[in-house]
Amino acid sequence: MTKASALAYKVVESSVVTEDELTRIVNEMNAEGWSFDAFHFVTREGSHRPAMVFAMFTRAEAKA
């Protein structure tokens, strides 16, 4: 009998929203076995520049 797998989610929050920081986060999480899913940017009222970012990742994990 094989174990079923469940999709696990990981959210990484950063207040540094630069190309280098986003690349570092994605590469670091990928090295830990997580797959990139999406970025969610948060802006302040009256500004188009993101104030922070939430990076979403997923990976399959065996159910106990």
Biopython code that builds the backbone (N, CA, C, O; Angstrom):
import numpy as np
from Bio.PDB.StructureBuilder import StructureBuilder

atoms = [
    (1, "MET", "N", (0.839, -1.174, 0.000)),
    (1, "MET", "CA", (0.000, 0.000, 0.000)),
    (1, "MET", "C", (0.892, 1.248, 0.000)),
    (1, "MET", "O", (1.853, 1.322, 0.765)),
    (2, "THR", "N", (0.577, 2.222, -0.851)),
    (2, "THR", "CA", (1.360, 3.452, -0.899)),
    (2, "THR", "C", (0.691, 4.520, -0.052)),
    (2, "THR", "O", (-0.530, 4.539, 0.105)),
    (3, "LYS", "N", (1.502, 5.396, 0.483)),
    (3, "LYS", "CA", (0.981, 6.505, 1.284)),
    (3, "LYS", "C", (0.467, 7.601, 0.355)),
    (3, "LYS", "O", (1.096, 7.912, -0.656)),
    (4, "ALA", "N", (-0.659, 8.173, 0.696)),
    (4, "ALA", "CA", (-1.195, 9.295, -0.071)),
    (4, "ALA", "C", (-0.361, 10.533, 0.240)),
    (4, "ALA", "O", (0.222, 10.649, 1.318)),
    (5, "SER", "N", (-0.315, 11.448, -0.712)),
    (5, "SER", "CA", (0.425, 12.681, -0.454)),
    (5, "SER", "C", (-0.541, 13.852, -0.340)),
    (5, "SER", "O", (-1.600, 13.877, -0.968)),
    (6, "ALA", "N", (-0.156, 14.796, 0.458)),
    (6, "ALA", "CA", (-0.935, 16.018, 0.649)),
    (6, "ALA", "C", (-0.087, 17.193, 0.192)),
    (6, "ALA", "O", (1.142, 17.144, 0.253)),
    (7, "LEU", "N", (-0.735, 18.224, -0.257)),
    (7, "LEU", "CA", (-0.023, 19.422, -0.676)),
    (7, "LEU", "C", (0.209, 20.302, 0.544)),
    (7, "LEU", "O", (-0.738, 20.707, 1.218)),
    (8, "ALA", "N", (1.467, 20.593, 0.822)),
    (8, "ALA", "CA", (1.831, 21.469, 1.937)),
    (8, "ALA", "C", (2.116, 22.865, 1.382)),
    (8, "ALA", "O", (2.619, 23.014, 0.269)),
    (9, "TYR", "N", (1.787, 23.872, 2.169)),
    (9, "TYR", "CA", (1.995, 25.261, 1.766)),
    (9, "TYR", "C", (2.975, 25.941, 2.708)),
    (9, "TYR", "O", (3.020, 25.636, 3.900)),
    (10, "LYS", "N", (3.764, 26.872, 2.162)),
    (10, "LYS", "CA", (4.723, 27.663, 2.941)),
    (10, "LYS", "C", (4.607, 29.101, 2.464)),
    (10, "LYS", "O", (4.588, 29.363, 1.261)),
    (11, "VAL", "N", (4.528, 30.038, 3.412)),
    (11, "VAL", "CA", (4.465, 31.464, 3.085)),
    (11, "VAL", "C", (5.692, 32.134, 3.687)),
    (11, "VAL", "O", (5.997, 31.957, 4.866)),
    (12, "VAL", "N", (6.389, 32.903, 2.863)),
    (12, "VAL", "CA", (7.557, 33.653, 3.324)),
    (12, "VAL", "C", (7.241, 35.136, 3.156)),
    (12, "VAL", "O", (6.870, 35.585, 2.071)),
    (13, "GLU", "N", (7.391, 35.885, 4.237)),
    (13, "GLU", "CA", (7.097, 37.324, 4.251)),
    (13, "GLU", "C", (8.401, 38.107, 4.199)),
    (13, "GLU", "O", (9.376, 37.746, 4.858)),
    (14, "SER", "N", (8.416, 39.182, 3.411)),
    (14, "SER", "CA", (9.603, 40.029, 3.352)),
    (14, "SER", "C", (9.185, 41.485, 3.181)),
    (14, "SER", "O", (8.295, 41.802, 2.392)),
    (15, "SER", "N", (9.843, 42.364, 3.934)),
    (15, "SER", "CA", (9.604, 43.796, 3.760)),
    (15, "SER", "C", (10.627, 44.410, 2.807)),
    (15, "SER", "O", (10.553, 45.597, 2.487)),
    (16, "VAL", "N", (11.578, 43.597, 2.358)),
    (16, "VAL", "CA", (12.536, 44.031, 1.339)),
    (16, "VAL", "C", (12.026, 43.500, 0.007)),
    (16, "VAL", "O", (12.049, 42.293, -0.235)),
    (17, "VAL", "N", (11.564, 44.402, -0.859)),
    (17, "VAL", "CA", (10.962, 43.993, -2.127)),
    (17, "VAL", "C", (11.852, 44.464, -3.268)),
    (17, "VAL", "O", (11.566, 45.457, -3.936)),
    (18, "THR", "N", (12.934, 43.729, -3.473)),
    (18, "THR", "CA", (13.852, 44.009, -4.576)),
    (18, "THR", "C", (14.027, 42.744, -5.398)),
    (18, "THR", "O", (13.730, 41.644, -4.932)),
    (19, "GLU", "N", (14.503, 42.903, -6.608)),
    (19, "GLU", "CA", (14.744, 41.746, -7.473)),
    (19, "GLU", "C", (15.702, 40.756, -6.814)),
    (19, "GLU", "O", (15.474, 39.547, -6.855)),
    (20, "ASP", "N", (16.763, 41.264, -6.210)),
    (20, "ASP", "CA", (17.740, 40.388, -5.566)),
    (20, "ASP", "C", (17.138, 39.614, -4.396)),
    (20, "ASP", "O", (17.423, 38.428, -4.234)),
    (21, "GLU", "N", (16.318, 40.260, -3.585)),
    (21, "GLU", "CA", (15.709, 39.599, -2.436)),
    (21, "GLU", "C", (14.684, 38.563, -2.876)),
    (21, "GLU", "O", (14.633, 37.471, -2.311)),
    (22, "LEU", "N", (13.865, 38.887, -3.876)),
    (22, "LEU", "CA", (12.888, 37.921, -4.368)),
    (22, "LEU", "C", (13.582, 36.708, -4.980)),
    (22, "LEU", "O", (13.136, 35.577, -4.786)),
    (23, "THR", "N", (14.662, 36.929, -5.712)),
    (23, "THR", "CA", (15.436, 35.831, -6.288)),
    (23, "THR", "C", (16.048, 34.970, -5.194)),
    (23, "THR", "O", (16.041, 33.743, -5.292)),
    (24, "ARG", "N", (16.578, 35.605, -4.149)),
    (24, "ARG", "CA", (17.177, 34.857, -3.041)),
    (24, "ARG", "C", (16.138, 33.969, -2.358)),
    (24, "ARG", "O", (16.404, 32.804, -2.066)),
    (25, "ILE", "N", (14.963, 34.523, -2.109)),
    (25, "ILE", "CA", (13.905, 33.762, -1.448)),
    (25, "ILE", "C", (13.513, 32.548, -2.285)),
    (25, "ILE", "O", (13.431, 31.436, -1.765)),
    (26, "VAL", "N", (13.272, 32.756, -3.577)),
    (26, "VAL", "CA", (12.858, 31.647, -4.451)),
    (26, "VAL", "C", (13.948, 30.586, -4.522)),
    (26, "VAL", "O", (13.648, 29.397, -4.421)),
    (27, "ASN", "N", (15.190, 30.980, -4.692)),
    (27, "ASN", "CA", (16.285, 30.008, -4.783)),
    (27, "ASN", "C", (16.480, 29.248, -3.470)),
    (27, "ASN", "O", (16.716, 28.040, -3.487)),
    (28, "GLU", "N", (16.384, 29.936, -2.345)),
    (28, "GLU", "CA", (16.549, 29.304, -1.034)),
    (28, "GLU", "C", (15.447, 28.271, -0.777)),
    (28, "GLU", "O", (15.722, 27.157, -0.330)),
    (29, "MET", "N", (14.219, 28.647, -1.060)),
    (29, "MET", "CA", (13.111, 27.733, -0.830)),
    (29, "MET", "C", (13.134, 26.558, -1.799)),
    (29, "MET", "O", (12.785, 25.438, -1.426)),
    (30, "ASN", "N", (13.539, 26.806, -3.034)),
    (30, "ASN", "CA", (13.657, 25.737, -4.016)),
    (30, "ASN", "C", (14.695, 24.712, -3.568)),
    (30, "ASN", "O", (14.498, 23.509, -3.737)),
    (31, "ALA", "N", (15.794, 25.187, -2.999)),
    (31, "ALA", "CA", (16.845, 24.289, -2.506)),
    (31, "ALA", "C", (16.333, 23.425, -1.348)),
    (31, "ALA", "O", (16.866, 22.346, -1.093)),
    (32, "GLU", "N", (15.297, 23.904, -0.649)),
    (32, "GLU", "CA", (14.691, 23.145, 0.454)),
    (32, "GLU", "C", (13.566, 22.232, -0.024)),
    (32, "GLU", "O", (12.904, 21.587, 0.789)),
    (33, "GLY", "N", (13.344, 22.173, -1.339)),
    (33, "GLY", "CA", (12.340, 21.271, -1.888)),
    (33, "GLY", "C", (10.969, 21.881, -2.125)),
    (33, "GLY", "O", (10.023, 21.163, -2.449)),
    (34, "TRP", "N", (10.845, 23.197, -1.970)),
    (34, "TRP", "CA", (9.572, 23.876, -2.181)),
    (34, "TRP", "C", (9.481, 24.369, -3.621)),
    (34, "TRP", "O", (10.491, 24.761, -4.205)),
    (35, "SER", "N", (8.283, 24.353, -4.197)),
    (35, "SER", "CA", (8.042, 24.875, -5.549)),
    (35, "SER", "C", (7.358, 26.235, -5.438)),
    (35, "SER", "O", (6.401, 26.405, -4.683)),
    (36, "PHE", "N", (7.862, 27.191, -6.199)),
    (36, "PHE", "CA", (7.292, 28.532, -6.187)),
    (36, "PHE", "C", (5.876, 28.502, -6.730)),
    (36, "PHE", "O", (5.602, 27.850, -7.738)),
    (37, "ASP", "N", (4.973, 29.213, -6.057)),
    (37, "ASP", "CA", (3.583, 29.283, -6.503)),
    (37, "ASP", "C", (3.211, 30.700, -6.931)),
    (37, "ASP", "O", (2.705, 30.893, -8.036)),
    (38, "ALA", "N", (3.452, 31.697, -6.072)),
    (38, "ALA", "CA", (3.031, 33.061, -6.406)),
    (38, "ALA", "C", (3.648, 34.075, -5.457)),
    (38, "ALA", "O", (4.067, 33.739, -4.349)),
    (39, "PHE", "N", (3.697, 35.333, -5.917)),
    (39, "PHE", "CA", (4.017, 36.468, -5.068)),
    (39, "PHE", "C", (2.722, 37.245, -4.842)),
    (39, "PHE", "O", (1.914, 37.389, -5.759)),
    (40, "HIS", "N", (2.527, 37.740, -3.639)),
    (40, "HIS", "CA", (1.421, 38.646, -3.327)),
    (40, "HIS", "C", (2.044, 39.910, -2.744)),
    (40, "HIS", "O", (2.654, 39.884, -1.675)),
    (41, "PHE", "N", (1.878, 41.020, -3.469)),
    (41, "PHE", "CA", (2.487, 42.278, -3.071)),
    (41, "PHE", "C", (1.500, 43.132, -2.279)),
    (41, "PHE", "O", (0.302, 43.138, -2.562)),
    (42, "VAL", "N", (2.015, 43.846, -1.292)),
    (42, "VAL", "CA", (1.216, 44.749, -0.471)),
    (42, "VAL", "C", (1.745, 46.164, -0.709)),
    (42, "VAL", "O", (2.937, 46.434, -0.566)),
    (43, "THR", "N", (0.831, 47.050, -1.073)),
    (43, "THR", "CA", (1.233, 48.443, -1.306)),
    (43, "THR", "C", (0.586, 49.341, -0.260)),
    (43, "THR", "O", (-0.431, 48.996, 0.342)),
    (44, "ARG", "N", (1.195, 50.486, -0.064)),
    (44, "ARG", "CA", (0.618, 51.503, 0.824)),
    (44, "ARG", "C", (-0.315, 52.381, 0.001)),
    (44, "ARG", "O", (-0.139, 52.540, -1.207)),
    (45, "GLU", "N", (-1.281, 52.933, 0.660)),
    (45, "GLU", "CA", (-2.211, 53.821, -0.033)),
    (45, "GLU", "C", (-1.450, 54.997, -0.643)),
    (45, "GLU", "O", (-0.625, 55.626, 0.020)),
    (46, "GLY", "N", (-1.731, 55.278, -1.886)),
    (46, "GLY", "CA", (-1.082, 56.393, -2.565)),
    (46, "GLY", "C", (0.282, 56.060, -3.155)),
    (46, "GLY", "O", (0.953, 56.947, -3.682)),
    (47, "SER", "N", (0.702, 54.817, -3.081)),
    (47, "SER", "CA", (1.999, 54.419, -3.615)),
    (47, "SER", "C", (1.835, 53.167, -4.473)),
    (47, "SER", "O", (1.070, 52.261, -4.140)),
    (48, "HIS", "N", (2.559, 53.139, -5.565)),
    (48, "HIS", "CA", (2.526, 51.952, -6.422)),
    (48, "HIS", "C", (3.662, 50.992, -6.079)),
    (48, "HIS", "O", (3.655, 49.841, -6.516)),
    (49, "ARG", "N", (4.622, 51.452, -5.312)),
    (49, "ARG", "CA", (5.770, 50.609, -4.930)),
    (49, "ARG", "C", (5.347, 49.673, -3.800)),
    (49, "ARG", "O", (4.813, 50.130, -2.790)),
    (50, "PRO", "N", (5.582, 48.359, -3.959)),
    (50, "PRO", "CA", (5.213, 47.426, -2.888)),
    (50, "PRO", "C", (5.968, 47.706, -1.588)),
    (50, "PRO", "O", (7.169, 47.979, -1.599)),
    (51, "ALA", "N", (5.249, 47.634, -0.474)),
    (51, "ALA", "CA", (5.854, 47.826, 0.841)),
    (51, "ALA", "C", (6.348, 46.493, 1.405)),
    (51, "ALA", "O", (7.285, 46.453, 2.202)),
    (52, "MET", "N", (5.705, 45.404, 0.981)),
    (52, "MET", "CA", (6.131, 44.076, 1.403)),
    (52, "MET", "C", (5.594, 43.050, 0.420)),
    (52, "MET", "O", (4.758, 43.349, -0.433)),
    (53, "VAL", "N", (6.104, 41.827, 0.566)),
    (53, "VAL", "CA", (5.704, 40.741, -0.326)),
    (53, "VAL", "C", (5.512, 39.464, 0.481)),
    (53, "VAL", "O", (6.221, 39.212, 1.455)),
    (54, "PHE", "N", (4.553, 38.675, 0.060)),
    (54, "PHE", "CA", (4.365, 37.328, 0.582)),
    (54, "PHE", "C", (4.655, 36.378, -0.572)),
    (54, "PHE", "O", (3.990, 36.436, -1.606)),
    (55, "ALA", "N", (5.631, 35.516, -0.404)),
    (55, "ALA", "CA", (5.982, 34.526, -1.423)),
    (55, "ALA", "C", (5.360, 33.199, -1.009)),
    (55, "ALA", "O", (5.554, 32.737, 0.115)),
    (56, "MET", "N", (4.609, 32.587, -1.930)),
    (56, "MET", "CA", (3.899, 31.343, -1.644)),
    (56, "MET", "C", (4.604, 30.172, -2.321)),
    (56, "MET", "O", (5.022, 30.258, -3.475)),
    (57, "PHE", "N", (4.727, 29.075, -1.571)),
    (57, "PHE", "CA", (5.382, 27.869, -2.071)),
    (57, "PHE", "C", (4.552, 26.645, -1.715)),
    (57, "PHE", "O", (3.781, 26.666, -0.756)),
    (58, "THR", "N", (4.714, 25.576, -2.495)),
    (58, "THR", "CA", (4.034, 24.311, -2.216)),
    (58, "THR", "C", (5.012, 23.151, -2.381)),
    (58, "THR", "O", (6.051, 23.280, -3.027)),
    (59, "ARG", "N", (4.651, 22.009, -1.778)),
    (59, "ARG", "CA", (5.348, 20.753, -2.037)),
    (59, "ARG", "C", (4.459, 19.612, -1.559)),
    (59, "ARG", "O", (3.645, 19.768, -0.649)),
    (60, "ALA", "N", (4.639, 18.469, -2.197)),
    (60, "ALA", "CA", (3.880, 17.275, -1.816)),
    (60, "ALA", "C", (4.560, 16.629, -0.621)),
    (60, "ALA", "O", (5.780, 16.473, -0.591)),
    (61, "GLU", "N", (3.746, 16.253, 0.371)),
    (61, "GLU", "CA", (4.268, 15.570, 1.547)),
    (61, "GLU", "C", (3.424, 14.340, 1.814)),
    (61, "GLU", "O", (2.205, 14.369, 1.646)),
    (62, "ALA", "N", (4.067, 13.260, 2.229)),
    (62, "ALA", "CA", (3.351, 12.026, 2.519)),
    (62, "ALA", "C", (2.483, 12.203, 3.754)),
    (62, "ALA", "O", (2.911, 12.784, 4.752)),
    (63, "LYS", "N", (1.267, 11.697, 3.677)),
    (63, "LYS", "CA", (0.370, 11.724, 4.833)),
    (63, "LYS", "C", (0.762, 10.607, 5.776)),
    (63, "LYS", "O", (1.158, 9.528, 5.335)),
    (64, "ALA", "N", (0.657, 10.855, 7.060)),
    (64, "ALA", "CA", (1.010, 9.839, 8.065)),
    (64, "ALA", "C", (-0.041, 8.766, 8.156)),
    (64, "ALA", "O", (0.095, 7.835, 8.949)),
]
sb = StructureBuilder()
sb.init_structure("model")
sb.init_model(0)
sb.init_chain("A")
sb.init_seg("    ")
for serial, (resi, resn, name, xyz) in enumerate(atoms, 1):
    if name == "N":
        sb.init_residue(resn, " ", resi, " ")
    sb.init_atom(name, np.array(xyz, "f"), 0.0, 1.0, " ", f" {name:<3s}", serial, name[0])
structure = sb.get_structure()
